[in-house]
Amino acid sequence: MTQPAGTAARRLVETLALNGVTRVFCVPGESYLAVLDALVDHPEIEVVTCRHEAGAANMAEAYGKLTGRPGICMVTRGPGATHASIGVHTAHQDSTPMILFVGQIALSDRGRGAFQEVDYREVFGGLAKWATEIESPERTVEIVERAFATALQGRMGPVVIALPEDLLHEPGGPEPLRPVVPARAGLAPDFLADLGARLSKAERPLLVLGGSGWTEAAATAIGNWSERLGLPVALSFRRKDILSNDRPNYAGDLGLGCNPELMKRARDADLLIAIGARLGENPTQGYTLFTREHTARTLVHIHPGAEELGRVWTPLIGATADNSLAAHALSTLEPGCSWHDQATAAHAHYQAFSTPVPVTGTVNMSECMAHLGQVLPPTAMVTNGAGNFAAWLHRFYRHRACRTQLAPTSGAMGYGYPAAVAAKSLYPDREVICVAGDGDFLMTGQELATAVQHGFNTIVIVVDNGTYGTIRMHQEGHYPRRVMATDLKNPDFVRYAEAFGAYGIRCETTEAFPAALQAAREAAGPGGVPALIHLITSAEDIAPNRTISGLRSS
């Protein structure tokens, strides 16, 4: 049976198409069958069928990070929506534009405790920028367009829209007229002049870049400007790809396991210019890197969300502006001075900190991650979820191009592999590598089936140390030798990959890693299949320069 023209379901899909949506990540459900049917008539929108709603939501979040446009996820009611909530949380923490459409019970059944009934405004009210339910089908286009505007304007973030199944078949009102063009704020001339004057007097300035929505042109403009001035630049937590880490003024990233030299430089800065970075818990080392008295004297805080200015840190001056517009504006300033000696020192400290370190086991993760950076092209995209394994990646892998990192500032386990699938769906000609922990990977590892089904030939390096590493590290630090709930019994990941139709290879030494990586790259090449490297590491080497034995004896 074909739906009549102009239903709410058809108006929804027409609005997506007009707004340039080319991909939807979903787990199908009977509650929104009308929307799935409407998608049949829009072949320009590819529908990626996933194996778990968390995987679908993470893919949509990664899509939003890479494109700067809302990633679209569709799931069914109740369990489908709550499974997808992890992706909404990540989109909120990471300031990523995303829209989650949730099939809903019939409007006529609301309040009866119907099968899988959930109040989505209540459940997602604190996770999303806006959570709503279509209650008047003729307002479908209006609500979807507002979702795009809300997700994209100010501090970007997720929107959740519930779709009562009975309303989807009713007349959907007027058709969409034009795509949503988000409003962007720039820097006021007076603010820019004030900042230029302060910069000309600064002796120890530091530029910190973070947040979402960066264009390559803006990143290049502020990168070239800061490099010309010798202005040291740090990147915020899991934003290492805004600028090439090879720039001579790159000072490192403010994140977990931060370089002590960079922390000292940030504390000693007499002018701290932060664009896009919220300066939250991880970049500020648990809110200990600065004091409010210090930021009141030194912090120039520029952020697209006005609510973030003064939220934690009292700024010297602040401005609400789009990250890219602010970066372009700053790159026009001519302070009449330079700080090349400081930039040289800052970059030397970064290079020393990112040089491989010794370990006790047969696999040295620092050398493996450094090798990864040496052999992959600059445009290769690297993804990860959460766990101690990621400390090796972030410290020793050097990003050289914009939008080549997908990592959750939310610290969400299971993010990396779905993110890799989304990246490969967008950029089939680029290499996409996921680095995942053993516990991390098995939270969404079933999306290997999605990768195989759709021909998204990703590579995943499963770092297997048989433990939930981050928790084990803290466990040994607080309760030495009292191991509880952190040991893992893992499958043979090579056979696991092969069961899905992917390629698998096992690696047990540092020396064998280059060949294993090359074999995986060849397997995942044109006409190939997704690939997995099962990398066996030692839990003793729990983090860079940290061992279980050392934690127990400290």
Order of alpha helices (4+ residues) and beta strands (2+ residues): alpha-beta-alpha-beta-alpha-beta-alpha-beta-alpha-beta-alpha-beta-alpha-beta-alpha-beta-beta-alpha-beta-alpha-beta-beta-alpha-alpha-alpha-beta-alpha-beta-alpha-beta-alpha-alpha-beta-alpha-alpha-beta-alpha-beta-alpha
